[in-house]
Amino acid sequence: MSKDNLFALSLFPYLGFLWFLTRSQKTPKLALIGFYVLLIFVAITIPAGIYAKIHYGDQLANIDWLHGSAESFLSISNILVVLGFRQGILEYKKKNQLNN
C-alpha cells in the first residue's frame, strides 16, 4: 500500500475520532477546535502537494515556502489543542478547589 493511499484511509478513523469527541461533549471547546483545524491542514496540504508536483516537479517537502505555509496550519492546530486542554485542566482544578 502506498503512503498516499494510507494517508487517504487514515482520514476515516480520524473523522470517527472527531465524531465521538464532539458527541461526548467533554472535550474542552478550544481543544476540539484544534482537532478540527487539523482537517484544514489536510485540506491545504493535498492541493499544495499537487501544486508542488505540477509547478516545481518536486514533492511538497522540498519546496520550503509551500511546505512551511501548509505546516503552519499543523502548528496552529497543535497550539489550540494544548491551550484547550490547559484551559480544561485549570477549570477542573478550580472546580475541585471550590468543592474542598
C-alpha positions, -999 to 999 in steps of 0.1 A, spaced: 0 0 0 14 34 -10 18 62 15 -8 83 -4 -34 55 0 -26 51 36 -29 89 42 -63 89 25 -75 59 45 -64 75 78 -89 102 73 -118 78 82 -107 68 116 -99 105 123 -134 115 113 -147 88 137 -125 102 164 -138 137 159 -174 124 158 -170 107 192 -151 136 207 -178 160 196 -206 138 208 -191 132 242 -193 170 249 -165 165 275 -136 179 254 -126 215 261 -140 236 232 -107 252 222 -91 217 221 -119 204 199 -115 234 176 -78 225 174 -86 189 163 -109 203 136 -82 227 124 -62 196 116 -87 190 89 -78 224 74 -42 213 74 -51 182 55 -73 201 31 -44 226 24 -16 200 22 -32 179 -5 -36 207 -31 -2 222 -20 14 188 -28 -3 187 -62 9 222 -69 44 214 -59 45 184 -82 30 202 -112 46 236 -109 80 226 -95 82 189 -105 91 180 -69 74 168 -37 59 193 -12 86 186 14 113 200 -9 95 233 -16 103 252 16 79 282 13 50 260 3 57 233 28 62 258 56 29 275 48 10 243 48 27 231 80 18 263 98 -18 250 100 -5 219 118 13 242 143 -19 262 148 -38 230 154 -13 218 180 -13 251 198 -51 252 200 -52 216 213 -26 223 240 -42 256 251 -76 239 251 -66 211 274 -46 235 296 -78 255 300 -97 224 308 -72 213 334 -73 247 350 -111 247 351 -111 212 366 -86 222 393 -106 254 401 -139 234 404 -122 208 427 -108 235 449 -143 250 454 -157 216 464 -130 210 490 
